């Protein structure tokens, strides 16, 4: 019986990819999860598999070549591999009837995103991208105020983008437009629509 049909059973997750984000954010978060449990990890690094598997008491440890085996013991996967691999691992999970939570960005092209959506719909599974801002209390309250126009009608949104650490630690933020994309997502969250224009 699946967790969806049995609300008393936790959703069994596999974390696919054991890089920095998985180690500092994803894996630790399962310790406080009430409706989910980490039962498998997937990585090509044997040392990481053993070390992190022991640390988080993970029952099943798999290589990428054993991904299909991992899919057979879980209800959902959290995909945290490099961006260009998101589509492949998401589609394979969907075809196995496994729900997908994928780290942002969803994929590297619009076509790849479409393939992921089609696979999820065709196999009756959920596909979600890990945009946490949609669930933060302050953002939800701001969106509610904006949509009810409690503060009047807004026509221009101005944002600042901040992150901890130096540019040397996060060089990709200087070249990939991460701040601008975050602002666009927030604007869409606030107003539930696309912007008419985005100044350079």
Helices and strands as residue ranges (DSSP letters): E 11-16, H 20-21, I 22-26, H 27-29, G 30-32, E 36-42, H 46-55, E 60-62, G 64-66, H 67-71, E 76-79, G 83-85, H 86-95, E 99-102, H 110-123, E 127-129, G 132-135, H 137-148, H 172-175, H 178-191
